[in-house]
């Protein structure tokens, strides 16, 4: 699986908002600058995140963007699927398309489905159990560790 740049930038933007959670709104240009996200992407990414209920955006002099929920409640799977759609490697293991597996002509004799299902389940377990808060904590620890090694 290869994720798009939009998805990667969205997670970086959320990481920045997570670092500033509870400290007010953040301007999109500040997110772009700090996270090295091209400004041409930032507004579209933030609009998708807003429409997905992950962030809140406010216009005006004191406006900007902030997380709509606690960073510990926003899992990476939710963000990835907002931008990429289903992550299932093949339709027969996609829980959203249960009727397709019934129409597969080799479903009863297929040995590949179990392989794809195991791969999919392992990936989902990882991204469902990782939140923006986890990434914020990891980033803070890495920065603190880097300071001690100088």
N, C-alpha and C positions, 0 to 999 in steps of 0.2 A: 504494500500500500504506500502510495506517495501522496502526501498532503500538499495542497496548493499554498502559494505564498500568502494568499488572503487568510487562510487558517492560521498559519504561523504568525503573521502580523496581528491577527485578532488575539491570539494567546499572549503575545508580547504586550499589546495594549491593555489587556486585562491584568497582566502582571503589574504594569505600571499603576493602574487604578487600584489594584490590591495593595500595593506598597503605600498608597496614599488613602486607603480606606478610612473613613471617618474624619477626614481632614478637609472636606469640602470638594467643590468641583474642580476638574482639571481641564484646561484648554486642550483642544485637539492638537494644536501646533506644539504644545509642550510634550504631549505623548509622542508625537512624531519625532521630535528632536531627541528626547532622552532615549527612546528605544530604536532609533535609526530606522524608522518606518517612513517610506516615501509619502510625502504629504498628499500625493494624488490618491493613495490608497486609504488614508486614515479616515476621511469623512465617510466613504462608502462602507468601510468596515464598522465604524461606530454606528452608522445607521442600521446595519444588519443586526448588530448586537442590541441596539435599542428596540428594534422590531421584535427581536427574540426574547425580550424581557430580561436581558442580562444586565443592561446598564440603563441609567436614566440620563437624559440630556436636557439641559435648560439653556435657552437663548438669553442674551443680554449681557450687560456689563459684569454681572456676578455669576454668569452662567458657565457652562462647561459640561463635563461628563463625570459620572461616578457610578459605582456598582449599585445595582438595584437590590442586591441581597448581600448578606455576609459572604466574604470570600470562601469560607468553609462550606458553603452551600452550593457553590458553582463548580460542578465537576467538568473535567476536560472533555469527557464524552459529549456532553451537552453542547459545548462550544464547537467541537469538530463536526458533529452532525448538523449543526446549524449552517455551516458553510459547505460541507461535503455531502450531506445526505447520509444514507445508510453506509456503514463501513463493512457490511458483509462481503466477503470475497466472491460469493456466488449466490444466486437468488435462492437456492434451496435451503440455505442456512439463515436467510434473512427473516427474522421473526415478524417483520412487517408484511411479508408477502407469503403467508402460509399456504395460500391456494396454489401457488406455482409448484410446490413440491409434489402435490397430488397429481399434477398433470405431467410430471416427468416420466418418460417412458422407461427409464432404467432405474428408478428410485429404489425398487426392492433389491436390486443386485449391485447397487453402486457402493463401492468401497471408498470413494473419494469424499463423499459427504461427511463421513466421520472425521477425516483429516481436516477438512475446511472448518468444520464445527469446532474442533479442538483449538485450532489456530484462532478463530474468531472469538471464542470464549476467553482464551488467555489474554488477547488484546483488550477485550471489553473489561475484564477484571482489572487490568492495569489502569485504563483511562477512566473507569467509573470510580475507582478508589483514589484518584488523584484530583485534588481540588486546587483552585487558585490560591487558597491559603497555604497549601502544601508547597507550591512553587515559590510563593513569597517567602516562606520560612527557609526553604532551601537556598534561595538567592541571598537572603540576609546572612545565613551561615557561611556561604561561600565567600561573601565579601568580608566578613569578620575574619575568616580563616586566612584570606589573602593578606589582610593587614598584619597578621602575626608573622607571616613568612617573609616579610620584606626586610 
